[in-house]
């Protein structure tokens, strides 16, 4: 297995898995989402990350993001999430569990949409890979890794 230009040995992956287990064992720690993003970055190269709780009956909760300065994820939770293909797939119970790319779930013409131009283009996102972890029937933890 490789991460970036580094080949991961079984020992390296075992050590990483132990660190990941320690991070996930502290869900109440406010630093957990940031630590999780840092841990994932050791295995998968990406430029920015964010984590949200997507909820069917209310706006998403933002746990963490390391988007470039000037980009405010709170804008996403105010209204844009209603047009997000990830959120729409979640509402339809079509969001893949575990992992997916945005290209796997976005509709035809997404890159021409008003949502793309108002939300994605200013952030300069080229691609998104995400982990989706169901918490209950109305909530999913969405961990997003972005490339710019």
PyMOL commands that set and color helices and strands:
alter all, ss='L'
color gray80, all
select helices_A, chain A and resi 10-24+32-43+74-78+80-83+85-91+102-105+110-112+114-123
alter helices_A, ss='H'
color red, helices_A
select strands_A, chain A and resi 2-3+6-7+48-55+58-65+98-101+127-136+139-147
alter strands_A, ss='S'
color yellow, strands_A
deselect
rebuild
show_as cartoon
